[in-house]
Amino acid sequence: MSGIEGSLYEARKSRPAREPMRMAESALRGRLSSTLRNLFVVGVDWRAGGRYVEQARRYSEAIAERVEELVSGGVLQEALVISTCNRFEVVGVRAVGIEEGSQKSTPVQTPEDLLAAELTVENAKQSIVGRWQGTEALRHIFRLAAGLESALLGERDIRGQLRASLRCALDSAWCSSALEQVVHEALDAARLAHEKTAVGAGHSSLAEVAAIEALGQGEGDTGTDGERRILLVGAGEMIDKCARRLMREPVTLLFANRTRQKADELASRYGGQAVAWPSQGGPRVSIVVTATSSARVLLGARQLRAMLTISPGISNPLVVDLGMPPDVDAKAAEALGARYVGLSDLALITEETRVERERAAEMAGIVVDERLAAFCQRARRMQADPWVSALQRRYRETVMAALGDLEATLGRGQGPRSPDDGQLDGASAERQNLEKWAHRLARRLAHDPSRALRVLAEADLLDAFGAAFDGQDRRHVS
């Protein structure tokens, strides 16, 4: 286990076991709007520069521990970490009563301040850390899911990475149904944006481009079955996507990973072969695709010389490097006569369709914003549900109390009846009918005020309405 998932595992292992956070459906309805108001995102992405993203990822263990501390201490209600080759961001929901950074009146550090400090790496300024609050944070998550905030505009890989981040947060008990719903809504908006526009036209996945480069290599060394052999180094999502694309072609897939079990799993999944790590006597090949989470170069001159097939009878070897930072020493590969293709080279290949994607990005942004507005409106309407329930209960209690007064005035219901009383069944049925009538009357009386409450909620004015209630009335709201 490596990278951010390993860091989260270590953070969980170091603390006493506790029940995963759960939010009842009624609480979700009443608090989703509050969750959105307290939402924030802090992080660094490709705009700051790849080295800053990698340095932030290198500190993932410390950041995971900080997030765990904030969640366990009740400062954060929910959190998740998004870690990819082009970004490292923390999504958080402040606990109610914790002020956001832009509104704090005291020098006390907010959760965003603490996390931004962890993300401010050496030789970097605080300004490289992006910060989004409330609705802007929500919009950032929606646009991120659609690939509109990616270095490779319109990429589809980010959706799988976002799902993986959510699973990790749920497993770590950092996330409950409110933030989970936000992520699913963002993913749904992303799917719709890609269906309705050409923002993902062409090869907008780096893994897909890498697979196509490997397939276009021309002649290479072959196995006993005459099929070209391609070595995939690593076991992460990028390698998984490459293998999924390559398995449809007449090639033999070889998988190598520092953890042999993961290589065995990939080989079983995609009909390939698990082989030894390159520095431990792995096979010679002429096509290599790497994508690991290593913070240093894994394949230098010595390893490349031992693994690459260099023969006058076949094309020069191809090395496709998806690592960030690079897994391969590019100069060493080229010195051996291999063609080296790194992330920047793959990005250039996608430029052929970039103009079309840029034209579509504006329309995709409109689709995302429309879904975002609809989601926010639903969230505000849902916030009114506890108030509507409280209002209906109050009307029902008032009508039932008036009904009791009426019965007392008429001299009915003045004591328990005997089971032998022949009038018992008739009286009970009459009482039930009166109660049904009282409930219908209460609902009718509450109908117009309930509609007004939902209108106030949609206008985000429900807090002002709540301030007009006294303490006794507020206790009815749950």
FENBEL-V746588 format. One record per residue. N is the residue number from 1. RES is the residue in three letters. D_CENTER is the distance of its C-alpha to the mean C-alpha in Angstrom with 2 decimals. Layout:
N;RES;D_CENTER + N;RES;D_CENTER
This chain:
1;MET;20.09 + 2;SER;19.12 + 3;GLY;16.69 + 4;ILE;13.87 + 5;GLU;13.85 + 6;GLY;17.55 + 7;SER;17.27 + 8;LEU;15.12 + 9;TYR;17.70 + 10;GLU;20.52 + 11;ALA;19.32 + 12;ARG;19.18 + 13;LYS;22.51 + 14;SER;24.24 + 15;ARG;23.91 + 16;PRO;25.64 + 17;ALA;23.95 + 18;ARG;22.63 + 19;GLU;21.45 + 20;PRO;17.75 + 21;MET;17.00 + 22;ARG;17.65 + 23;MET;17.98 + 24;ALA;20.79 + 25;GLU;20.54 + 26;SER;23.08 + 27;ALA;21.29 + 28;LEU;18.07 + 29;ARG;20.35 + 30;GLY;22.11 + 31;ARG;19.44 + 32;LEU;16.50 + 33;SER;18.36 + 34;SER;18.94 + 35;THR;15.28 + 36;LEU;14.72 + 37;ARG;17.82 + 38;ASN;16.73 + 39;LEU;13.28 + 40;PHE;13.24 + 41;VAL;11.66 + 42;VAL;13.90 + 43;GLY;14.06 + 44;VAL;16.00 + 45;ASP;15.58 + 46;TRP;18.17 + 47;ARG;20.22 + 48;ALA;21.30 + 49;GLY;22.38 + 50;GLY;21.28 + 51;ARG;23.27 + 52;TYR;21.49 + 53;VAL;18.03 + 54;GLU;19.71 + 55;GLN;21.46 + 56;ALA;18.35 + 57;ARG;16.90 + 58;ARG;20.36 + 59;TYR;20.01 + 60;SER;16.76 + 61;GLU;18.90 + 62;ALA;20.34 + 63;ILE;17.08 + 64;ALA;15.71 + 65;GLU;19.06 + 66;ARG;18.89 + 67;VAL;15.59 + 68;GLU;17.22 + 69;GLU;20.32 + 70;LEU;18.84 + 71;VAL;17.11 + 72;SER;20.31 + 73;GLY;22.50 + 74;GLY;21.13 + 75;VAL;20.28 + 76;LEU;16.56 + 77;GLN;15.69 + 78;GLU;12.01 + 79;ALA;9.82 + 80;LEU;7.05 + 81;VAL;7.93 + 82;ILE;6.96 + 83;SER;10.25 + 84;THR;11.85 + 85;CYS;15.50 + 86;ASN;15.18 + 87;ARG;12.97 + 88;PHE;12.26 + 89;GLU;10.49 + 90;VAL;10.06 + 91;VAL;8.51 + 92;GLY;11.20 + 93;VAL;13.27 + 94;ARG;16.94 + 95;ALA;19.34 + 96;VAL;21.83 + 97;GLY;24.70 + 98;ILE;22.94 + 99;GLU;23.72 + 100;GLU;21.47 + 101;GLY;22.69 + 102;SER;24.43 + 103;GLN;26.35 + 104;LYS;27.43 + 105;SER;31.21 + 106;THR;31.68 + 107;PRO;30.99 + 108;VAL;28.79 + 109;GLN;25.53 + 110;THR;22.34 + 111;PRO;19.06 + 112;GLU;18.09 + 113;ASP;21.49 + 114;LEU;21.14 + 115;LEU;17.84 + 116;ALA;19.21 + 117;ALA;22.31 + 118;GLU;20.57 + 119;LEU;18.94 + 120;THR;22.36 + 121;VAL;23.79 + 122;GLU;27.47 + 123;ASN;29.38 + 124;ALA;26.65 + 125;LYS;26.84 + 126;GLN;24.55 + 127;SER;24.22 + 128;ILE;21.99 + 129;VAL;19.11 + 130;GLY;17.25 + 131;ARG;16.83 + 132;TRP;15.60 + 133;GLN;16.52 + 134;GLY;16.27 + 135;THR;16.29 + 136;GLU;15.97 + 137;ALA;12.71 + 138;LEU;11.44 + 139;ARG;13.11 + 140;HIS;11.65 + 141;ILE;8.00 + 142;PHE;9.82 + 143;ARG;11.97 + 144;LEU;9.61 + 145;ALA;8.12 + 146;ALA;11.89 + 147;GLY;12.95 + 148;LEU;15.06 + 149;GLU;14.18 + 150;SER;14.74 + 151;ALA;18.07 + 152;LEU;18.56 + 153;LEU;18.43 + 154;GLY;16.89 + 155;GLU;15.47 + 156;ARG;13.75 + 157;ASP;12.49 + 158;ILE;9.35 + 159;ARG;8.04 + 160;GLY;8.86 + 161;GLN;7.50 + 162;LEU;3.83 + 163;ARG;5.20 + 164;ALA;7.13 + 165;SER;5.22 + 166;LEU;4.51 + 167;ARG;8.10 + 168;CYS;9.34 + 169;ALA;8.66 + 170;LEU;10.29 + 171;ASP;12.98 + 172;SER;13.68 + 173;ALA;14.20 + 174;TRP;12.19 + 175;CYS;10.20 + 176;SER;12.06 + 177;SER;12.25 + 178;ALA;11.97 + 179;LEU;8.48 + 180;GLU;7.55 + 181;GLN;9.67 + 182;VAL;8.26 + 183;VAL;4.96 + 184;HIS;7.76 + 185;GLU;10.08 + 186;ALA;8.41 + 187;LEU;8.34 + 188;ASP;11.82 + 189;ALA;12.99 + 190;ALA;12.17 + 191;ARG;14.14 + 192;LEU;16.88 + 193;ALA;17.19 + 194;HIS;17.77 + 195;GLU;20.16 + 196;LYS;22.17 + 197;THR;22.47 + 198;ALA;23.23 + 199;VAL;20.41 + 200;GLY;19.52 + 201;ALA;23.24 + 202;GLY;24.77 + 203;HIS;23.16 + 204;SER;19.85 + 205;SER;18.35 + 206;LEU;19.75 + 207;ALA;19.97 + 208;GLU;21.99 + 209;VAL;24.20 + 210;ALA;24.84 + 211;ALA;25.89 + 212;ILE;28.17 + 213;GLU;29.72 + 214;ALA;30.51 + 215;LEU;32.06 + 216;GLY;34.09 + 217;GLN;35.69 + 218;GLY;38.91 + 219;GLU;41.02 + 220;GLY;39.82 + 221;ASP;41.00 + 222;THR;40.94 + 223;GLY;41.02 + 224;THR;43.86 + 225;ASP;42.54 + 226;GLY;42.82 + 227;GLU;39.09 + 228;ARG;37.41 + 229;ARG;35.39 + 230;ILE;32.04 + 231;LEU;30.71 + 232;LEU;26.94 + 233;VAL;26.26 + 234;GLY;23.02 + 235;ALA;20.73 + 236;GLY;17.17 + 237;GLU;15.08 + 238;MET;17.38 + 239;ILE;20.44 + 240;ASP;19.17 + 241;LYS;18.72 + 242;CYS;22.11 + 243;ALA;23.77 + 244;ARG;22.58 + 245;ARG;24.20 + 246;LEU;27.25 + 247;MET;28.11 + 248;ARG;29.43 + 249;GLU;32.07 + 250;PRO;35.30 + 251;VAL;34.11 + 252;THR;33.98 + 253;LEU;30.72 + 254;LEU;31.15 + 255;PHE;28.34 + 256;ALA;28.71 + 257;ASN;26.50 + 258;ARG;27.49 + 259;THR;26.48 + 260;ARG;28.77 + 261;GLN;27.12 + 262;LYS;23.97 + 263;ALA;26.35 + 264;ASP;28.19 + 265;GLU;25.12 + 266;LEU;24.31 + 267;ALA;28.01 + 268;SER;28.24 + 269;ARG;25.28 + 270;TYR;26.60 + 271;GLY;30.31 + 272;GLY;30.84 + 273;GLN;32.47 + 274;ALA;31.22 + 275;VAL;33.39 + 276;ALA;34.21 + 277;TRP;32.41 + 278;PRO;34.15 + 279;SER;36.01 + 280;GLN;37.18 + 281;GLY;39.20 + 282;GLY;36.69 + 283;PRO;38.07 + 284;ARG;39.17 + 285;VAL;37.26 + 286;SER;37.30 + 287;ILE;33.65 + 288;VAL;30.82 + 289;VAL;27.06 + 290;THR;25.21 + 291;ALA;21.59 + 292;THR;21.29 + 293;SER;19.57 + 294;SER;23.06 + 295;ALA;23.92 + 296;ARG;27.37 + 297;VAL;29.26 + 298;LEU;29.73 + 299;LEU;32.16 + 300;GLY;35.13 + 301;ALA;38.61 + 302;ARG;39.78 + 303;GLN;36.87 + 304;LEU;36.93 + 305;ARG;40.70 + 306;ALA;40.44 + 307;MET;37.81 + 308;LEU;38.56 + 309;THR;41.29 + 310;ILE;43.52 + 311;SER;46.39 + 312;PRO;48.57 + 313;GLY;48.24 + 314;ILE;44.54 + 315;SER;42.14 + 316;ASN;40.86 + 317;PRO;37.86 + 318;LEU;34.36 + 319;VAL;31.60 + 320;VAL;28.11 + 321;ASP;25.99 + 322;LEU;22.19 + 323;GLY;21.91 + 324;MET;20.76 + 325;PRO;23.23 + 326;PRO;25.57 + 327;ASP;26.56 + 328;VAL;29.96 + 329;ASP;32.90 + 330;ALA;33.35 + 331;LYS;36.96 + 332;ALA;37.93 + 333;ALA;36.59 + 334;GLU;38.51 + 335;ALA;41.58 + 336;LEU;41.66 + 337;GLY;41.68 + 338;ALA;38.12 + 339;ARG;36.03 + 340;TYR;32.92 + 341;VAL;29.82 + 342;GLY;27.04 + 343;LEU;23.74 + 344;SER;25.76 + 345;ASP;28.09 + 346;LEU;25.43 + 347;ALA;24.06 + 348;LEU;27.68 + 349;ILE;27.98 + 350;THR;25.28 + 351;GLU;27.34 + 352;GLU;29.57 + 353;THR;27.14 + 354;ARG;25.53 + 355;VAL;28.07 + 356;GLU;27.26 + 357;ARG;23.51 + 358;GLU;24.29 + 359;ARG;26.48 + 360;ALA;23.85 + 361;ALA;21.13 + 362;GLU;22.96 + 363;MET;23.04 + 364;ALA;19.38 + 365;GLY;18.68 + 366;ILE;21.00 + 367;VAL;19.28 + 368;VAL;15.89 + 369;ASP;17.85 + 370;GLU;19.71 + 371;ARG;16.77 + 372;LEU;15.46 + 373;ALA;19.02 + 374;ALA;19.37 + 375;PHE;16.30 + 376;CYS;17.69 + 377;GLN;21.08 + 378;ARG;20.07 + 379;ALA;18.46 + 380;ARG;21.72 + 381;ARG;23.83 + 382;MET;22.17 + 383;GLN;23.04 + 384;ALA;26.66 + 385;ASP;26.72 + 386;PRO;27.87 + 387;TRP;30.48 + 388;VAL;31.72 + 389;SER;32.08 + 390;ALA;33.95 + 391;LEU;36.16 + 392;GLN;37.04 + 393;ARG;37.87 + 394;ARG;40.07 + 395;TYR;41.94 + 396;ARG;42.37 + 397;GLU;43.75 + 398;THR;46.05 + 399;VAL;47.41 + 400;MET;47.93 + 401;ALA;49.72 + 402;ALA;51.94 + 403;LEU;52.64 + 404;GLY;53.71 + 405;ASP;55.97 + 406;LEU;57.49 + 407;GLU;58.22 + 408;ALA;59.79 + 409;THR;61.95 + 410;LEU;63.12 + 411;GLY;63.92 + 412;ARG;61.50 + 413;GLY;59.29 + 414;GLN;61.70 + 415;GLY;61.20 + 416;PRO;60.19 + 417;ARG;61.91 + 418;SER;63.58 + 419;PRO;62.28 + 420;ASP;65.82 + 421;ASP;65.51 + 422;GLY;65.69 + 423;GLN;63.86 + 424;LEU;60.67 + 425;ASP;58.89 + 426;GLY;59.77 + 427;ALA;58.74 + 428;SER;55.36 + 429;ALA;54.68 + 430;GLU;55.78 + 431;ARG;53.50 + 432;GLN;50.48 + 433;ASN;51.32 + 434;LEU;51.58 + 435;GLU;48.18 + 436;LYS;46.61 + 437;TRP;48.37 + 438;ALA;47.16 + 439;HIS;43.49 + 440;ARG;43.90 + 441;LEU;45.59 + 442;ALA;42.83 + 443;ARG;40.17 + 444;ARG;42.38 + 445;LEU;42.95 + 446;ALA;39.23 + 447;HIS;38.25 + 448;ASP;38.90 + 449;PRO;37.56 + 450;SER;34.34 + 451;ARG;33.95 + 452;ALA;34.66 + 453;LEU;31.96 + 454;ARG;29.33 + 455;VAL;30.72 + 456;LEU;30.45 + 457;ALA;26.81 + 458;GLU;25.99 + 459;ALA;27.84 + 460;ASP;25.92 + 461;LEU;29.35 + 462;LEU;28.88 + 463;ASP;29.07 + 464;ALA;32.44 + 465;PHE;33.61 + 466;GLY;32.59 + 467;ALA;34.63 + 468;ALA;37.67 + 469;PHE;37.43 + 470;ASP;39.46 + 471;GLY;38.27 + 472;GLN;39.72 + 473;ASP;37.87 + 474;ARG;34.53 + 475;ARG;35.00 + 476;HIS;34.81 + 477;VAL;31.18 + 478;SER;28.64
